[in-house]
Amino acid sequence: MRYICLLPIICILFLTACNDQEHPNKVYASGEKPAASKLPVSSKLDNTGTTMIINLVSKYYGLKNALVATKAAEADSAALKLDVMAGLFLTYLESDSVHRPVLKPYLDTIKNQSELIFAIHDETCEKQRLAFGLISSAFYGLVRQADLKHAGIYHQYCPMAFNEKGASWLSEEAEIKNPYFGKKMMECGEILDSL
């Protein structure tokens, strides 16, 4: 019954994902046209696949930003959108015998952990952050395996997350806004890589 209610959301997200770009042959980070110095986003995938991975990253940012702000309800909603987009991406990859076997494990982790976040309903966001750590690791693996380039993605790391075990995340900006601590230690972290 829960999944029947999600059908309209899935349709809207799919249509949004397919119509986000102005030019059919180029994909740009954040939907912007490139300035003279900006290069179009590229990956090992075709244009549609690259568009889908950029839309998936956008949904990830929604979850990350909700955790930065420690807003549990927004994190629930963002996790649902991420889950749906990951499902659409998996469906899209069904006919891609080259990339599907490599990318599917990452997408499965993203999907499973997003569903867990949606099911938790933790007002403190602490349990959601545990699942987000696994999503972030899977996301970094996904974008590296897809060879995503010129996307304006920053791979950031906090050594103090999870009792000093450390954890990373992806961000759309170089400024550190830590999703594992929120306002407690907003600026704890460093940039490890950029894509």
Backbone as CSV, one residue per row, in Angstrom:
resi,resn,N_x,N_y,N_z,CA_x,CA_y,CA_z,C_x,C_y,C_z
1,MET,0.831,-1.195,0.000,0.000,0.000,0.000,0.874,1.258,0.000
2,ARG,1.950,1.229,0.803,2.848,2.383,0.896,3.453,2.700,-0.464
3,TYR,3.806,1.650,-1.240,4.443,1.854,-2.536,3.455,2.358,-3.590
4,ILE,2.190,2.028,-3.457,1.178,2.543,-4.378,1.066,4.061,-4.219
5,CYS,1.159,4.530,-2.988,1.113,5.967,-2.727,2.332,6.690,-3.294
6,LEU,3.427,5.970,-3.454,4.657,6.571,-3.954,4.678,6.697,-5.476
7,LEU,3.769,6.021,-6.176,3.761,6.027,-7.633,3.705,7.428,-8.234
8,PRO,2.831,8.330,-7.759,2.847,9.689,-8.320,4.170,10.413,-8.090
9,ILE,4.788,10.203,-6.936,6.083,10.844,-6.648,7.144,10.317,-7.604
10,ILE,7.133,9.012,-7.832,8.099,8.408,-8.747,7.940,8.992,-10.147
11,CYS,6.715,9.108,-10.601,6.467,9.665,-11.936,6.963,11.105,-12.043
12,ILE,6.681,11.899,-11.032,7.111,13.305,-11.052,8.634,13.394,-11.046
13,LEU,9.295,12.614,-10.194,10.754,12.640,-10.143,11.369,12.173,-11.457
14,PHE,10.763,11.157,-12.078,11.289,10.667,-13.350,11.160,11.732,-14.424
15,LEU,10.002,12.374,-14.496,9.809,13.427,-15.497,10.738,14.602,-15.239
16,THR,10.941,14.952,-13.976,11.861,16.032,-13.636,13.281,15.665,-14.049
17,ALA,13.673,14.437,-13.787,15.024,13.993,-14.137,15.251,14.038,-15.640
18,CYS,14.238,13.719,-16.398,14.387,13.698,-17.851,14.331,15.081,-18.477
19,ASN,13.768,16.054,-17.789,13.594,17.382,-18.377,14.481,18.449,-17.766
20,ASP,15.439,18.060,-16.905,16.254,19.050,-16.207,17.225,19.809,-17.091
21,GLN,17.633,19.260,-18.206,18.676,19.879,-19.003,18.095,20.643,-20.188
22,GLU,18.717,21.790,-20.516,18.268,22.613,-21.631,18.762,22.063,-22.960
23,HIS,19.968,21.552,-22.996,20.563,21.071,-24.232,20.683,19.561,-24.143
24,PRO,20.151,18.808,-25.094,20.138,17.356,-24.970,21.505,16.692,-25.046
25,ASN,22.509,17.361,-25.596,23.803,16.723,-25.764,24.813,17.095,-24.695
26,LYS,24.463,17.975,-23.783,25.396,18.368,-22.737,24.707,18.349,-21.395
27,VAL,25.453,17.948,-20.384,24.959,17.919,-19.016,25.817,18.873,-18.209
28,TYR,25.186,19.729,-17.395,25.923,20.704,-16.616,25.612,20.527,-15.141
29,ALA,26.603,20.751,-14.306,26.396,20.681,-12.865,25.379,21.732,-12.464
30,SER,24.497,21.384,-11.574,23.480,22.279,-11.021,22.553,22.835,-12.088
31,GLY,22.502,22.238,-13.275,21.603,22.690,-14.317,22.003,24.008,-14.950
32,GLU,23.210,24.516,-14.644,23.642,25.805,-15.175,24.300,25.625,-16.531
33,LYS,24.215,26.642,-17.380,25.016,26.657,-18.593,26.439,27.009,-18.175
34,PRO,27.433,26.428,-18.840,28.799,26.688,-18.396,29.259,28.085,-18.753
35,ALA,30.016,28.670,-17.849,30.700,29.909,-18.160,31.850,29.538,-19.092
36,ALA,32.562,30.510,-19.584,33.627,30.242,-20.530,34.643,29.240,-19.974
37,SER,34.892,29.273,-18.671,35.894,28.388,-18.082,35.311,27.071,-17.590
38,LYS,33.998,26.926,-17.536,33.375,25.695,-17.046,33.272,24.669,-18.159
39,LEU,33.605,23.451,-17.825,33.468,22.360,-18.776,32.190,21.605,-18.468
40,PRO,31.565,21.011,-19.472,30.357,20.236,-19.205,30.677,19.012,-18.351
41,VAL,29.734,18.650,-17.526,29.862,17.455,-16.706,29.936,16.253,-17.642
42,SER,30.821,15.334,-17.312,30.931,14.136,-18.137,31.113,12.915,-17.248
43,SER,30.873,11.750,-17.829,31.075,10.485,-17.128,31.246,9.387,-18.171
44,LYS,31.453,8.168,-17.701,31.532,7.015,-18.597,30.169,6.676,-19.190
45,LEU,29.110,7.191,-18.576,27.752,6.901,-19.018,27.380,7.782,-20.203
46,ASP,26.302,7.434,-20.883,25.813,8.294,-21.960,25.188,9.549,-21.348
47,ASN,24.701,10.457,-22.188,24.154,11.727,-21.699,22.992,11.535,-20.733
48,THR,22.115,10.579,-21.030,20.976,10.333,-20.138,21.459,9.790,-18.802
49,GLY,22.407,8.872,-18.838,22.954,8.313,-17.603,23.674,9.365,-16.778
50,THR,24.409,10.250,-17.455,25.105,11.328,-16.747,24.098,12.274,-16.108
51,THR,23.023,12.579,-16.835,21.961,13.418,-16.279,21.355,12.765,-15.044
52,MET,21.131,11.459,-15.126,20.533,10.756,-13.988,21.455,10.756,-12.771
53,ILE,22.749,10.576,-12.991,23.666,10.564,-11.847,23.746,11.957,-11.214
54,ILE,23.682,13.012,-12.037,23.678,14.377,-11.499,22.393,14.615,-10.691
55,ASN,21.266,14.128,-11.170,20.013,14.267,-10.421,20.063,13.472,-9.117
56,LEU,20.708,12.319,-9.138,20.870,11.521,-7.925,21.737,12.270,-6.913
57,VAL,22.819,12.873,-7.389,23.688,13.668,-6.511,22.901,14.834,-5.917
58,SER,22.048,15.450,-6.714,21.217,16.555,-6.228,20.305,16.101,-5.080
59,LYS,19.719,14.921,-5.208,18.869,14.378,-4.132,19.721,14.080,-2.890
60,TYR,20.936,13.605,-3.100,21.868,13.357,-1.993,22.135,14.659,-1.231
61,TYR,22.368,15.752,-1.974,22.618,17.046,-1.331,21.433,17.461,-0.464
62,GLY,20.218,17.161,-0.889,19.042,17.473,-0.081,19.091,16.775,1.269
63,LEU,19.497,15.512,1.257,19.628,14.756,2.508,20.770,15.308,3.351
64,LYS,21.905,15.545,2.722,23.067,16.080,3.446,22.723,17.402,4.113
65,ASN,22.074,18.300,3.383,21.736,19.619,3.926,20.712,19.536,5.054
66,ALA,19.789,18.579,4.977,18.830,18.378,6.073,19.551,17.919,7.337
67,LEU,20.576,17.082,7.183,21.339,16.617,8.341,22.244,17.712,8.887
68,VAL,22.784,18.553,8.017,23.570,19.705,8.480,22.696,20.576,9.384
69,ALA,21.443,20.774,8.974,20.508,21.617,9.726,19.824,20.856,10.868
70,THR,20.086,19.560,11.006,19.457,18.682,11.997,17.940,18.794,11.935
71,LYS,17.400,18.625,10.738,15.955,18.663,10.514,15.500,17.267,10.089
72,ALA,15.021,16.503,11.051,14.680,15.097,10.843,13.596,14.908,9.788
73,ALA,12.555,15.719,9.826,11.465,15.563,8.858,11.956,15.830,7.438
74,GLU,12.805,16.834,7.282,13.375,17.115,5.960,14.300,15.988,5.523
75,ALA,15.020,15.408,6.465,15.893,14.271,6.146,15.060,13.077,5.693
76,ASP,13.926,12.835,6.348,13.023,11.759,5.932,12.559,11.965,4.496
77,SER,12.096,13.169,4.211,11.602,13.497,2.879,12.710,13.382,1.826
78,ALA,13.897,13.890,2.147,15.032,13.829,1.219,15.463,12.385,0.991
79,ALA,15.426,11.566,2.034,15.802,10.152,1.897,14.827,9.428,0.978
80,LEU,13.544,9.763,1.073,12.549,9.161,0.190,12.827,9.543,-1.267
81,LYS,13.120,10.807,-1.513,13.430,11.262,-2.873,14.693,10.584,-3.404
82,LEU,15.685,10.430,-2.544,16.927,9.765,-2.931,16.659,8.301,-3.264
83,ASP,15.844,7.640,-2.455,15.484,6.246,-2.689,14.800,6.085,-4.050
84,VAL,13.849,6.963,-4.338,13.120,6.891,-5.604,14.068,7.117,-6.781
85,MET,14.930,8.123,-6.673,15.857,8.425,-7.769,16.853,7.286,-7.973
86,ALA,17.321,6.669,-6.896,18.226,5.520,-7.015,17.516,4.359,-7.715
87,GLY,16.239,4.172,-7.406,15.448,3.136,-8.076,15.303,3.408,-9.568
88,LEU,15.061,4.670,-9.924,14.958,5.041,-11.336,16.283,4.820,-12.056
89,PHE,17.373,5.144,-11.382,18.693,4.947,-11.978,18.971,3.458,-12.192
90,LEU,18.599,2.624,-11.214,18.759,1.175,-11.365,17.939,0.660,-12.544
91,THR,16.727,1.147,-12.678,15.874,0.751,-13.800,16.509,1.159,-15.119
92,TYR,17.034,2.372,-15.172,17.692,2.859,-16.375,18.886,1.966,-16.749
93,LEU,19.636,1.503,-15.754,20.838,0.707,-16.009,20.546,-0.749,-16.372
94,GLU,19.280,-1.173,-16.297,18.960,-2.572,-16.582,19.462,-3.022,-17.945
95,SER,19.435,-2.154,-18.930,19.867,-2.538,-20.278,21.352,-2.267,-20.527
96,ASP,22.061,-1.790,-19.530,23.479,-1.459,-19.674,24.329,-2.564,-19.039
97,SER,24.716,-3.533,-19.860,25.450,-4.692,-19.337,26.885,-4.350,-18.935
98,VAL,27.394,-3.209,-19.368,28.755,-2.805,-19.022,28.802,-2.117,-17.659
99,HIS,27.944,-1.115,-17.447,28.013,-0.300,-16.230,27.163,-0.832,-15.074
100,ARG,26.091,-1.539,-15.372,25.200,-2.011,-14.316,25.918,-2.869,-13.262
101,PRO,26.720,-3.876,-13.666,27.357,-4.715,-12.630,28.298,-3.923,-11.713
102,VAL,28.913,-2.881,-12.246,29.859,-2.089,-11.459,29.134,-1.105,-10.544
103,LEU,28.061,-0.487,-11.042,27.371,0.570,-10.295,26.266,0.056,-9.377
104,LYS,25.701,-1.110,-9.688,24.562,-1.631,-8.925,24.838,-1.781,-7.424
105,PRO,25.994,-2.328,-7.001,26.211,-2.457,-5.543,26.154,-1.117,-4.806
106,TYR,26.684,-0.066,-5.418,26.629,1.264,-4.803,25.192,1.760,-4.723
107,LEU,24.465,1.592,-5.821,23.066,2.040,-5.842,22.208,1.246,-4.871
108,ASP,22.477,-0.045,-4.733,21.736,-0.858,-3.755,21.960,-0.347,-2.338
109,THR,23.210,-0.018,-2.010,23.511,0.523,-0.676,22.804,1.857,-0.472
110,ILE,22.866,2.732,-1.467,22.200,4.035,-1.384,20.708,3.843,-1.168
111,LYS,20.120,2.949,-1.923,18.678,2.698,-1.833,18.308,2.111,-0.461
112,ASN,19.032,1.089,-0.031,18.718,0.428,1.254,18.880,1.376,2.438
113,GLN,19.944,2.149,2.455,20.179,3.060,3.573,19.206,4.246,3.544
114,SER,18.807,4.671,2.351,17.795,5.735,2.247,16.469,5.259,2.813
115,GLU,16.109,4.011,2.505,14.875,3.435,3.052,14.958,3.334,4.569
116,LEU,16.134,3.009,5.084,16.327,2.933,6.532,16.134,4.305,7.176
117,ILE,16.721,5.335,6.574,16.555,6.693,7.107,15.091,7.076,7.144
118,PHE,14.375,6.778,6.086,12.949,7.112,6.008,12.157,6.357,7.082
119,ALA,12.576,5.145,7.394,11.859,4.322,8.379,12.194,4.670,9.824
120,ILE,13.336,5.314,10.067,13.810,5.546,11.443,12.960,6.557,12.206
121,HIS,12.684,7.703,11.612,11.965,8.798,12.285,12.648,9.199,13.596
122,ASP,13.917,9.552,13.510,14.731,9.936,14.653,14.833,11.459,14.698
123,GLU,14.210,12.085,15.671,14.190,13.550,15.760,15.564,14.162,16.028
124,THR,16.491,13.383,16.588,17.835,13.905,16.851,18.744,13.787,15.633
125,CYS,18.362,12.992,14.668,19.116,12.717,13.428,20.349,11.842,13.651
126,GLU,20.596,11.383,14.859,21.802,10.594,15.116,21.784,9.250,14.392
127,LYS,20.660,8.551,14.426,20.568,7.265,13.719,20.560,7.486,12.206
128,GLN,19.943,8.571,11.777,19.937,8.898,10.352,21.367,9.151,9.863
129,ARG,22.169,9.770,10.698,23.556,10.074,10.327,24.385,8.804,10.147
130,LEU,24.099,7.769,10.921,24.799,6.500,10.739,24.537,5.939,9.343
131,ALA,23.287,5.930,8.939,22.932,5.447,7.600,23.508,6.370,6.529
132,PHE,23.514,7.665,6.808,24.065,8.633,5.858,25.556,8.381,5.611
133,GLY,26.284,7.953,6.636,27.698,7.632,6.465,27.902,6.531,5.429
134,LEU,27.036,5.510,5.460,27.121,4.424,4.475,26.710,4.913,3.088
135,ILE,25.700,5.771,3.042,25.274,6.354,1.763,26.418,7.158,1.160
136,SER,27.076,7.953,1.979,28.162,8.809,1.490,29.318,7.990,0.933
137,SER,29.679,6.920,1.618,30.744,6.046,1.111,30.349,5.430,-0.228
138,ALA,29.107,4.976,-0.315,28.614,4.393,-1.568,28.569,5.443,-2.674
139,PHE,28.168,6.654,-2.331,28.098,7.726,-3.329,29.472,8.048,-3.898
140,TYR,30.464,8.126,-3.044,31.806,8.431,-3.534,32.285,7.314,-4.469
141,GLY,32.036,6.068,-4.092,32.375,4.955,-4.966,31.637,5.019,-6.292
142,LEU,30.365,5.385,-6.239,29.545,5.487,-7.451,30.085,6.541,-8.410
143,VAL,30.339,7.741,-7.910,30.790,8.818,-8.803,32.209,8.549,-9.312
144,ARG,33.036,7.867,-8.525,34.377,7.507,-8.994,34.303,6.422,-10.071
145,GLN,33.466,5.417,-9.843,33.328,4.344,-10.827,32.702,4.857,-12.132
146,ALA,31.796,5.820,-12.021,31.170,6.411,-13.215,32.110,7.414,-13.878
147,ASP,33.234,7.717,-13.233,34.221,8.677,-13.720,33.581,10.045,-13.969
148,LEU,32.797,10.491,-12.988,32.121,11.784,-13.078,33.155,12.901,-12.971
149,LYS,33.117,13.823,-13.930,34.087,14.919,-13.968,33.383,16.251,-14.169
150,HIS,34.010,17.309,-13.661,33.537,18.689,-13.826,32.150,18.903,-13.205
151,ALA,31.860,18.191,-12.138,30.539,18.249,-11.514,30.477,19.194,-10.321
152,GLY,31.598,19.782,-9.923,31.592,20.691,-8.782,31.294,19.982,-7.474
153,ILE,31.777,18.747,-7.347,31.548,17.944,-6.141,32.819,17.950,-5.300
154,TYR,32.657,18.208,-4.012,33.777,18.182,-3.073,33.619,16.986,-2.144
155,HIS,34.654,16.146,-2.087,34.670,15.008,-1.179,35.309,15.508,0.117
156,GLN,34.525,15.544,1.193,34.977,16.114,2.456,35.012,15.040,3.541
157,TYR,35.811,15.294,4.571,36.057,14.281,5.595,36.154,14.915,6.976
158,CYS,35.546,14.247,7.949,35.645,14.667,9.348,36.267,13.519,10.146
159,PRO,37.449,13.728,10.719,38.103,12.657,11.485,37.419,12.357,12.821
160,MET,36.570,13.263,13.298,35.949,13.093,14.613,34.585,12.409,14.568
161,ALA,34.039,12.215,13.377,32.711,11.599,13.260,32.734,10.168,13.797
162,PHE,31.605,9.755,14.352,31.419,8.395,14.858,32.530,7.991,15.836
163,ASN,32.652,8.781,16.887,33.627,8.522,17.957,35.050,8.403,17.412
164,GLU,35.396,9.350,16.585,36.731,9.492,16.005,37.138,8.364,15.061
165,LYS,36.141,7.662,14.518,36.424,6.684,13.462,36.550,7.413,12.125
166,GLY,35.889,8.571,12.025,35.941,9.373,10.822,34.876,8.982,9.815
167,ALA,34.459,9.948,9.027,33.469,9.708,7.973,33.569,10.819,6.945
168,SER,33.200,10.483,5.728,33.258,11.462,4.644,31.864,11.738,4.104
169,TRP,31.765,12.762,3.275,30.526,13.118,2.600,30.878,13.906,1.351
170,LEU,29.885,14.116,0.512,30.039,14.923,-0.692,29.317,16.237,-0.490
171,SER,29.867,17.298,-1.068,29.248,18.614,-0.926,29.306,19.348,-2.256
172,GLU,28.372,20.244,-2.442,28.301,21.072,-3.643,29.121,22.349,-3.497
173,GLU,29.737,22.537,-2.327,30.544,23.729,-2.083,31.790,23.362,-1.287
174,ALA,32.826,24.180,-1.452,34.086,23.919,-0.762,33.987,24.181,0.742
175,GLU,33.118,25.091,1.145,32.957,25.407,2.571,32.478,24.170,3.328
176,ILE,33.114,23.902,4.454,32.756,22.733,5.264,31.492,23.025,6.065
177,LYS,30.494,22.169,5.859,29.269,22.166,6.665,29.023,20.713,7.012
178,ASN,29.415,20.339,8.205,29.481,18.951,8.624,28.093,18.356,8.896
179,PRO,27.679,17.343,8.119,26.375,16.726,8.338,26.351,15.764,9.520
180,TYR,27.503,15.385,10.031,27.560,14.442,11.150,27.417,15.120,12.504
181,PHE,27.712,16.406,12.565,27.606,17.139,13.825,26.628,18.303,13.763
182,GLY,26.305,18.790,12.570,25.425,19.945,12.460,26.009,21.143,13.182
183,LYS,25.199,21.840,13.935,25.635,23.064,14.616,26.666,22.814,15.714
184,LYS,26.746,21.584,16.207,27.706,21.276,17.277,29.146,21.544,16.835
185,MET,29.473,21.103,15.624,30.823,21.315,15.081,30.708,21.467,13.558
186,MET,30.060,22.524,13.154,29.731,22.756,11.752,30.951,22.745,10.837
187,GLU,32.065,23.285,11.285,33.216,23.472,10.411,34.289,22.406,10.586
188,CYS,33.969,21.325,11.261,34.944,20.255,11.461,35.051,19.425,10.186
189,GLY,36.197,19.470,9.541,36.399,18.672,8.352,37.397,19.285,7.397
190,GLU,37.666,18.553,6.327,38.608,19.009,5.310,38.194,18.433,3.953
191,ILE,38.695,19.046,2.886,38.427,18.554,1.533,39.491,17.538,1.171
192,LEU,39.044,16.363,0.723,39.961,15.314,0.304,40.150,15.283,-1.210
193,ASP,39.098,15.660,-1.945,39.110,15.501,-3.394,38.009,16.383,-3.975
194,SER,38.102,16.661,-5.262,37.007,17.345,-5.953,36.801,16.706,-7.315
195,LEU,35.560,16.646,-7.711,35.184,16.016,-8.983,34.419,17.015,-9.844
